[in-house]
Amino acid sequence: MAGTALRDEASELLRELIRLDTVNPPGNETRAADLLRDYLEEAGLECETYAKVPARANLVARLPGGDGRRLLLLGHTDTVLADPDEWSVDPWSGEVRDGAIWGRGALDMKSQVAANAVAIATLAREGFRPSGDLIFAATADEEVGTSDFGLSWLCREHPEAVRAEFCVNEGGGDRMIVGGRPVYLCAVAEKMSSPFVLRVRGRSGHASMPGIADNALARAARLLVRLAEHEPEPRLLPETEAFFSTVFGHVPGPDELGSELRALEPALAGMVEPMLALTISPTMVEASRKRNVIPAVCDVTCDCRLLPGQTQAEAEATIRACLGEDEYELHWIEGVGGTRSSPHTPLWEALERAIGREEPGAAVVPVILPGFTDSHYLREVFGTVAYGFFPMRTMTAELAARLVHSADERIPVDDVELGTRFLTRLVRDLLG
């Protein structure tokens, strides 16, 4: 397919996807599954719809191949909410403005879903015969995930639909200039989501007589200050060692990390810092429900992300050491993710070659994603080598980070074309 046709086809499919409101909750991802099924079946692809409930369908398409290793192009079709009053355009318009496609999901992640679809459709129309199955999956319920309508359910109830040795998903592809050299970040690992609640107890009383009570909210405030001032000890994992080796030519020692980080561009340093230690961010406080009642109980909810391989028991010891001897209860809410894939695989090599053809001299470096994606289900259930990667060259990583889950989300058409072309080249290389 000529470059202009590829660009137009991917852009138009993305605009159609954005026009479908798939805010989760409630999701209604079947709208997107139906659109993608019609598009892919027209290209001659085998499609199957899997749904735990009718309104929340997952679509899987397959380009059958030989008995070689399978590659899954994964994406989710649900989005976070959007308040039209905060936007410059209708969030579900798919409007093209200033060379970009605007709308909820443009970055996260309907652009990659559209690029995945156009890539596999293009290869099918060309008569490409892969060495192993090429699989396309557009799944539901990634943004909430706890309802078990999407990939977690597919892996359990229909494992053969999505079982693959290799996967390309969301979470990476940011491009930065480091030392004059273009560098693309590939997410090979993800932190574990481990939120917790601190419950602080006191004694209630009338707010007009604070001396007769023990204010749990005031007691909790002391703990919040300690959490805010806590600086966890950095830890170099294989992924961060590989990152520093590629970027700096060496792996810094613990005493050098601070100066090395200060030498980076602020946007890159902001992405590297969470790769070095657990993070704790107090986000919610619940105490008295009446203005004139001193609370006897205060709950502080904290977002906490652990490094791959780090346990909650280890993290709890760190948190308790930070908080000191104050009386409180700590309750973990969940522990999800925290998985990794090796960067020493045929998929990594093919990814490097595809980027090298797009931008000679550019490097691909492994990173640990501060959040987590659906990739952890594939790693845990099948042992899949899963990377987060969708290259963008026109939009800066700093701007993209500000726009994801925010108002005026958009993606340059040039980057939609780049991502689609990259995926097509990657498949031809890996499965050719």
C-alpha positions as CSV (number, residue, x, y, z in Angstrom):
1,M,0.0,0.0,0.0
2,A,1.3,3.4,-0.9
3,G,2.3,5.7,2.0
4,T,-0.6,8.2,1.3
5,A,-3.2,5.4,1.2
6,L,-1.8,3.9,4.4
7,R,-2.0,7.3,6.1
8,D,-5.5,8.0,5.0
9,E,-6.9,4.5,5.8
10,A,-5.4,4.5,9.4
11,S,-6.5,8.1,10.0
12,E,-10.1,7.5,8.9
13,L,-10.4,4.3,10.9
14,L,-9.1,6.2,14.0
15,R,-11.7,9.0,13.5
16,E,-14.5,6.4,13.2
17,L,-13.3,4.8,16.4
18,I,-13.2,8.1,18.3
19,R,-16.8,8.9,17.2
20,L,-17.9,5.8,19.1
21,D,-18.4,6.7,22.8
22,T,-16.7,3.8,24.7
23,V,-16.1,5.6,28.0
24,N,-15.6,3.0,30.7
25,P,-17.9,2.7,32.7
26,P,-20.1,1.6,31.1
27,G,-17.8,0.8,28.1
28,N,-20.2,-0.3,25.3
29,E,-17.1,-1.6,23.5
30,T,-19.2,-3.8,21.2
31,R,-19.7,-0.7,19.1
32,A,-16.0,-0.6,18.4
33,A,-15.8,-4.4,17.9
34,D,-18.6,-4.3,15.3
35,L,-16.8,-1.5,13.4
36,L,-13.5,-3.3,13.4
37,R,-15.0,-6.6,12.4
38,D,-16.7,-5.1,9.4
39,Y,-13.4,-3.4,8.4
40,L,-11.3,-6.5,8.8
41,E,-13.7,-9.0,7.3
42,E,-13.7,-6.8,4.1
43,A,-10.0,-7.5,4.0
44,G,-10.6,-11.2,4.1
45,L,-9.6,-11.8,7.7
46,E,-11.2,-14.4,10.1
47,C,-12.9,-12.6,13.0
48,E,-14.4,-13.9,16.2
49,T,-16.3,-11.9,18.8
50,Y,-16.1,-12.9,22.5
51,A,-18.3,-11.2,25.1
52,K,-19.0,-11.9,28.7
53,V,-22.1,-9.6,28.3
54,P,-23.5,-8.4,25.0
55,A,-22.5,-4.8,25.3
56,R,-18.8,-5.4,26.1
57,A,-17.4,-7.5,23.3
58,N,-13.8,-8.3,22.5
59,L,-12.8,-8.8,18.9
60,V,-10.1,-11.2,17.7
61,A,-8.9,-11.5,14.1
62,R,-6.4,-13.9,12.8
63,L,-4.1,-14.1,9.8
64,P,-3.2,-17.8,9.8
65,G,0.4,-18.8,9.4
66,G,2.7,-21.7,9.7
67,D,3.8,-23.5,12.9
68,G,6.1,-20.7,13.9
69,R,5.8,-18.4,16.9
70,R,2.6,-16.2,17.0
71,L,2.5,-12.4,17.3
72,L,-0.4,-10.6,19.0
73,L,-1.1,-7.0,18.2
74,L,-3.1,-6.0,21.3
75,G,-5.2,-2.9,22.0
76,H,-8.2,-1.9,24.1
77,T,-11.2,0.0,22.8
78,D,-12.5,1.5,26.1
79,T,-11.5,5.0,27.2
80,V,-11.6,7.1,30.3
81,L,-14.3,9.8,30.7
82,A,-14.3,13.2,29.0
83,D,-16.0,16.4,30.2
84,P,-17.0,18.3,27.0
85,D,-16.8,21.6,28.9
86,E,-13.1,21.2,29.3
87,W,-12.4,20.5,25.6
88,S,-11.8,22.8,22.7
89,V,-13.6,20.3,20.4
90,D,-16.3,17.7,20.9
91,P,-14.4,14.8,22.5
92,W,-16.2,12.3,20.2
93,S,-15.8,14.3,17.0
94,G,-12.6,12.8,15.6
95,E,-12.0,16.3,14.3
96,V,-8.8,17.0,12.3
97,R,-7.2,20.2,13.3
98,D,-3.6,21.5,13.0
99,G,-2.5,18.2,11.4
100,A,-3.8,16.1,14.4
101,I,-6.8,14.0,15.1
102,W,-8.6,15.1,18.2
103,G,-10.8,13.2,20.6
104,R,-11.0,10.9,23.6
105,G,-8.9,7.9,23.0
106,A,-6.7,9.5,20.3
107,L,-3.6,8.6,22.3
108,D,-5.0,6.0,24.7
109,M,-5.3,4.0,22.7
110,K,-7.6,4.0,19.7
111,S,-4.7,5.2,17.5
112,Q,-2.7,2.0,18.1
113,V,-5.9,-0.1,17.7
114,A,-6.5,1.5,14.3
115,A,-2.8,1.1,13.3
116,N,-3.0,-2.6,14.4
117,A,-6.1,-3.1,12.3
118,V,-4.7,-1.4,9.2
119,A,-1.4,-3.3,9.5
120,I,-3.0,-6.7,9.6
121,A,-5.6,-5.8,6.9
122,T,-2.8,-4.5,4.6
123,L,-0.8,-7.7,5.0
124,A,-4.0,-9.8,4.4
125,R,-4.8,-8.0,1.2
126,E,-1.2,-8.4,0.0
127,G,-1.4,-12.2,0.5
128,F,1.2,-12.2,3.2
129,R,1.7,-15.7,4.7
130,P,3.3,-15.4,8.2
131,S,5.5,-18.0,9.6
132,G,3.2,-18.1,12.6
133,D,-0.3,-16.8,13.3
134,L,-0.6,-13.0,13.3
135,I,-3.4,-12.1,15.8
136,F,-5.3,-8.8,16.3
137,A,-7.2,-8.3,19.5
138,A,-9.3,-5.3,20.4
139,T,-10.3,-5.8,24.0
140,A,-12.7,-4.3,26.5
141,D,-12.4,-3.0,30.1
142,E,-8.7,-2.1,30.3
143,E,-9.3,1.3,31.9
144,V,-11.2,-0.1,34.9
145,G,-10.2,-3.8,34.6
146,T,-11.8,-5.0,37.8
147,S,-15.0,-6.0,36.1
148,D,-13.3,-8.9,34.2
149,F,-14.8,-8.2,30.8
150,G,-11.6,-7.9,28.8
151,L,-8.3,-9.6,28.4
152,S,-8.3,-11.2,31.9
153,W,-11.6,-13.0,31.0
154,L,-10.3,-13.9,27.5
155,C,-7.1,-15.5,28.9
156,R,-9.2,-17.6,31.3
157,E,-12.2,-18.5,29.2
158,H,-10.8,-18.4,25.7
159,P,-7.1,-18.8,26.0
160,E,-6.5,-20.1,22.5
161,A,-7.9,-16.9,21.0
162,V,-5.1,-14.8,22.4
163,R,-2.3,-17.2,23.3
164,A,0.9,-15.9,21.6
165,E,4.7,-16.1,22.1
166,F,5.1,-12.4,21.3
167,C,2.9,-9.3,21.8
168,V,3.1,-5.6,21.0
169,N,0.8,-3.5,23.3
170,E,0.6,0.1,24.6
171,G,3.0,1.8,27.0
172,G,6.0,2.9,25.1
173,G,7.3,4.4,21.9
174,D,8.2,7.9,23.2
175,R,11.1,9.5,21.3
176,M,13.7,11.7,22.9
177,I,17.0,13.2,22.0
178,V,19.8,12.2,24.4
179,G,23.3,13.4,23.7
180,G,22.3,14.4,20.2
181,R,21.0,10.9,19.4
182,P,17.3,9.9,18.9
183,V,16.2,7.3,21.5
184,Y,12.9,5.4,21.5
185,L,11.7,4.0,24.8
186,C,10.2,0.5,24.9
187,A,8.3,-0.7,27.9
188,V,9.6,-4.2,28.7
189,A,8.4,-4.2,32.3
190,E,5.7,-2.7,34.4
191,K,5.4,-1.7,38.1
192,M,2.9,-3.4,40.4
193,S,-0.2,-1.4,41.3
194,S,-0.3,-1.8,45.1
195,P,-2.6,0.9,46.6
196,F,-3.1,0.9,50.3
197,V,-5.1,2.6,53.0
198,L,-3.8,4.1,56.2
199,R,-6.4,4.1,59.0
200,V,-5.7,6.5,61.8
201,R,-7.9,6.4,64.9
202,G,-8.6,9.1,67.5
203,R,-11.5,10.2,69.6
204,S,-14.5,12.2,68.3
205,G,-15.9,15.3,69.9
206,H,-17.7,18.6,69.2
207,A,-15.5,20.8,67.0
208,S,-16.2,23.8,69.2
209,M,-14.2,22.1,72.0
210,P,-11.1,20.5,70.3
211,G,-9.4,19.9,73.7
212,I,-11.8,17.1,74.7
213,A,-11.1,15.1,71.5
214,D,-8.3,13.4,69.7
215,N,-8.5,14.5,66.1
216,A,-7.7,11.6,63.8
217,L,-7.4,13.9,60.8
218,A,-4.7,15.9,62.5
219,R,-2.9,12.7,63.5
220,A,-3.1,11.6,59.8
221,A,-1.6,14.9,58.7
222,R,1.7,14.1,60.4
223,L,1.9,10.8,58.5
224,L,1.2,12.6,55.2
225,V,4.1,14.9,55.8
226,R,6.4,11.9,56.4
227,L,5.2,10.2,53.2
228,A,5.7,13.4,51.2
229,E,9.3,13.8,52.5
230,H,10.2,10.1,52.1
231,E,13.0,9.4,49.5
232,P,13.1,5.6,48.9
233,E,16.5,4.1,48.2
234,P,17.1,3.7,44.4
235,R,17.6,0.3,43.0
236,L,19.1,-0.6,39.7
237,L,17.3,-3.4,37.9
238,P,18.4,-5.1,34.7
239,E,16.1,-2.8,32.7
240,T,17.4,0.4,34.2
241,E,21.0,-0.9,33.9
242,A,20.4,-1.5,30.1
243,F,18.8,2.0,29.9
244,F,21.8,3.8,31.4
245,S,24.2,1.7,29.5
246,T,22.6,2.7,26.2
247,V,22.1,6.3,27.1
248,F,25.3,7.1,29.0
249,G,27.6,4.3,27.8
250,H,28.0,3.0,31.4
251,V,25.9,2.0,34.4
252,P,26.2,4.6,37.2
253,G,26.8,3.6,40.7
254,P,24.4,4.5,43.5
255,D,26.3,7.6,44.4
256,E,26.3,8.8,40.7
257,L,22.5,8.4,40.1
258,G,21.6,11.9,41.3
259,S,24.0,13.7,39.1
260,E,23.2,11.5,36.1
261,L,19.5,12.2,36.5
262,R,20.2,16.0,36.7
263,A,22.1,15.7,33.4
264,L,19.0,14.4,31.6
265,E,16.3,16.5,30.0
266,P,13.6,17.2,32.6
267,A,11.0,15.2,30.7
268,L,13.3,12.2,30.5
269,A,14.4,12.5,34.1
270,G,10.7,12.5,35.1
271,M,10.2,9.2,33.4
272,V,13.4,7.6,34.7
273,E,12.9,8.4,38.4
274,P,9.9,6.1,38.9
275,M,12.0,3.3,37.4
276,L,14.4,3.4,40.3
277,A,12.2,2.9,43.4
278,L,8.7,2.4,44.7
279,T,6.5,5.4,44.6
280,I,3.9,6.5,47.1
281,S,1.3,9.2,46.4
282,P,-1.4,10.0,48.9
283,T,-4.5,10.8,46.8
284,M,-7.7,10.5,49.0
285,V,-8.6,11.4,52.5
286,E,-11.9,10.6,54.3
287,A,-12.6,11.8,57.8
288,S,-15.6,13.5,59.4
289,R,-18.7,13.9,57.4
290,K,-19.9,16.9,59.4
291,R,-18.2,20.2,59.8
292,N,-18.8,20.4,63.6
293,V,-17.7,16.9,64.5
294,I,-14.0,16.0,65.1
295,P,-13.3,12.7,63.4
296,A,-12.5,9.6,65.4
297,V,-11.3,7.8,62.2
298,C,-9.4,9.1,59.2
299,D,-8.6,7.0,56.1
300,V,-5.8,8.0,53.8
301,T,-5.7,6.2,50.4
302,C,-2.3,6.1,48.7
303,D,-1.4,5.1,45.2
304,C,1.7,2.9,45.5
305,R,3.7,1.4,42.7
306,L,6.3,-1.3,43.3
307,L,9.2,-2.3,41.1
308,P,9.0,-5.6,39.3
309,G,10.0,-8.3,41.7
310,Q,9.4,-6.2,44.8
311,T,6.9,-7.7,47.3
312,Q,4.3,-5.9,49.4
313,A,5.9,-7.3,52.5
314,E,9.2,-5.5,51.6
315,A,7.3,-2.3,50.7
316,E,5.3,-2.4,53.9
317,A,8.6,-2.6,55.9
318,T,9.8,0.5,54.1
319,I,6.5,2.4,54.7
320,R,6.4,1.6,58.4
321,A,10.0,2.6,58.8
322,C,9.1,5.9,57.1
323,L,6.0,6.5,59.3
324,G,7.7,5.8,62.6
325,E,6.0,4.8,65.8
326,D,2.6,6.5,65.3
327,E,-0.4,4.3,65.7
328,Y,-2.2,3.4,62.4
329,E,-3.4,0.4,60.4
330,L,-2.1,-0.3,56.9
331,H,-4.4,-2.3,54.6
332,W,-3.3,-3.3,51.0
333,I,-6.1,-2.8,48.5
334,E,-4.7,-4.9,45.6
335,G,-1.5,-6.1,44.0
336,V,-1.7,-6.2,40.3
337,G,1.0,-6.2,37.6
338,G,4.7,-6.1,38.3
339,T,5.7,-8.3,35.4
340,R,8.6,-8.1,32.9
341,S,9.8,-9.5,29.6
342,S,13.4,-10.0,28.5
343,P,14.7,-7.5,26.0
344,H,16.9,-10.3,24.5
345,T,14.4,-11.8,22.1
346,P,13.7,-12.0,18.4
347,L,10.9,-9.5,18.9
348,W,13.3,-7.0,20.3
349,E,15.7,-7.5,17.4
350,A,12.9,-7.1,14.9
351,L,11.7,-4.0,16.7
352,E,15.2,-2.5,16.6
353,R,15.5,-3.2,12.8
354,A,12.1,-1.7,12.1
355,I,13.0,1.5,13.9
356,G,16.4,1.6,12.2
357,R,14.7,1.6,8.9
358,E,12.4,4.4,10.0
359,E,15.2,6.5,11.5
360,P,18.7,5.4,10.9
361,G,21.0,5.8,13.9
362,A,18.1,5.8,16.4
363,A,18.4,3.6,19.5
364,V,15.7,1.6,21.2
365,V,16.1,1.4,25.0
366,P,14.2,-0.7,27.6
367,V,12.2,1.1,30.3
368,I,10.0,0.1,33.2
369,L,6.5,1.5,32.8
370,P,5.4,3.4,36.0
371,G,1.9,2.2,35.5
372,F,0.7,-1.2,34.2
373,T,-1.2,-2.5,31.2
374,D,-3.0,-5.6,30.1
375,S,0.4,-7.1,29.1
376,H,0.7,-8.6,32.6
377,Y,-2.2,-11.0,32.0
378,L,-0.3,-12.4,28.9
379,R,3.0,-12.7,30.8
380,E,1.4,-14.4,33.8
381,V,-0.8,-16.8,31.9
382,F,1.2,-17.7,28.8
383,G,4.7,-16.5,29.5
384,T,4.3,-14.1,26.5
385,V,7.1,-11.7,25.6
386,A,5.1,-8.5,25.7
387,Y,6.5,-5.0,24.9
388,G,4.7,-1.7,25.1
389,F,5.7,0.2,21.9
390,F,4.0,2.6,19.4
391,P,6.5,5.0,18.0
392,M,5.7,8.8,17.9
393,R,8.1,11.3,16.3
394,T,6.0,14.4,15.7
395,M,4.4,14.9,19.2
396,T,6.9,15.2,22.0
397,A,6.7,12.7,24.9
398,E,6.2,15.5,27.3
399,L,3.1,16.8,25.5
400,A,1.7,13.3,25.0
401,A,2.1,12.6,28.7
402,R,0.1,15.7,29.5
403,L,-2.7,14.9,27.1
404,V,-3.4,11.2,28.0
405,H,-6.5,11.1,30.1
406,S,-6.8,14.9,29.9
407,A,-8.7,17.4,27.8
408,D,-7.9,18.1,24.2
409,E,-6.3,14.6,23.7
410,R,-5.0,14.3,20.1
411,I,-2.4,12.6,18.0
412,P,-0.6,14.0,14.9
413,V,-1.7,12.3,11.6
414,D,2.1,11.9,10.9
415,D,2.4,9.7,14.0
416,V,-0.6,7.6,13.1
417,E,1.1,6.9,9.7
418,L,4.4,6.3,11.4
419,G,2.9,3.8,13.8
420,T,1.0,1.9,11.1
421,R,4.0,1.7,8.8
422,F,6.2,0.5,11.7
423,L,3.9,-2.3,12.7
424,T,3.6,-3.5,9.1
425,R,7.4,-3.6,8.8
426,L,7.8,-5.3,12.2
427,V,5.4,-8.1,11.2
428,R,7.1,-8.7,7.9
429,D,10.4,-8.9,9.6
430,L,9.4,-11.1,12.5
431,L,7.0,-13.4,10.8
432,G,8.3,-13.2,7.2
